[in-house]
């Protein structure tokens, strides 16, 4: 349990970082909120499909590549900024259960991935980014809420 206090309003909350369990696997609020934002983002993109030249099938093709690239680049970014620890504990580089994803690395890797995808599929890069901007904002706000828990 994490204790969160708001002394100005005399409020104290005990919040568990675990949203639910499946067998022995604990699913944290952080992951639950990010997954929720991802699904909601896809729904938003499906609705916006009629207003843009980017087709939802193309978005799904991109997402299959984008998610792993973003996770890997977020991890690389995190590891680079804590390189002194990971040089002495290299096996910990692949241990994501103890945290260690940096949003900036995910955004950088994701932007590069989207750019390359657009070039290969002949999709207007800025049009795709414009379509995806609300989803990134939603994901970032849920990331902040997940950090709270």
N, C-alpha and C positions, 0 to 999 in steps of 0.2 A: 504494500500500500504506500502510495505517495501522499504526503500531507501538503496541501496547498492552502496557504493562508492569505487572507485579504484583511490586513489589520485596520485599514481605514474604515471598513464597514463591519468589523468584528465578525468575520466569517471564516470558518475553517472547514475544508473538505478533505475527506480521505478518498482518494481515487486510485483504483487498481489499473495498472497498465494492460492487464489482460482483459480482452473483450469477451472471449469464450474459449472453450477447449474442445478439441476433437480427439478423443482418446487421451494420449499423453502429450499431444502437441498443443501448445498454448498459442493462440492467435491474439496478437496485441491490437489495441485500439488504433495504433499508428498504421498498421497494415490494412485494417478494416476500413478506415477512412480513406486511404489512398485508393483501395480497390473500388470503393463506392464512387469516388470522384472519377475514376477511370470509366466506369460503366455509365455514369451520368454524362460524362464528356462524349462518349460514343453516341448516346441518345441525342445530345445536342447537335452533333455533327450530322446525324441522320436527318434530323429536322431541318437543318440548314442546307442540306444537299440541294434542295429546290432553288435556293437563292444564290448558288455559287456554281462555278464551272467544275469544281472538284467533285468527283463521284464518290459515294460512300464505299464502293468496292475498292477504290484506290486507297482510301483511308485505311481500310482493313488490311490491305496488302502492306501498307507502310507500318501499321501498328505491330505486325508480326516481327518486323525487323527493329522497329524503334524501341520497344520495351527492353529487350536484352541489351541493345547498344547503350541505352540510357543508364541501365543498372551498372553495366560494366564501366562506363565512363565516370559515373558517380563514385564508384568504388576506387577507380584509379586516382581520381582527384583527391579523395579522402586519404588514400595511402601516401600519395606524394607529399601531402602536408604533415604527415606523421611518419615520414620515412625513417627517422632514427629508430623508432620502435619496430617497424616492420623489417628493417635490415637484420635485426637480431631475432625476430620471430616471423620468418617468412611464411610459415604454415598458417599464421593468423590472417594473411591476406585474403584467403578464401572463406574465412569465418564471418559470415554476415549476421549471425544470430546475436553477436555482441555489439551490433551497431556499426556505423561507419559508411554511410552513403552521404555524399555532399551534393546538395541540390544544384550547385553551380556546375559541377562536372557533368551531371545528368543533362542540364540544359545545353551546355556546350556540345557534348556528344550527340544529343538529340538534334540540335540545329544542324550540325554537320551531316548527320544521317539523313535528315529531311532534305537538305540541299542536294546531296548525291542522288537520293531517290527521285527528286524532281527533275534533275538533269537526265537521268536514265529513262524516266517515264514521260518526259516532255510536258511536265506540269509547271504552270507558272508558280515559282517559289513564293512570291509575296502573296499570291492568292491563297495558297495553302496555309501559310502562316496566319493570314487574316482569319481564315476559317477556324484555325486551331487556337487562337489567342484566348477566347473565353475558357476553353478547356484547360489551358495552362494556368490561368488565374484560379480556376476552381480547384485544380490539383494543388496549387501552392497554398491556398487557404486551408484546404484539408490537411496538408502537410503541417502547417502551423498548429492546427487543432490537435493533430496526432502528437506533436512535440509537447503540447500541454499535458496530455495524458501520460 
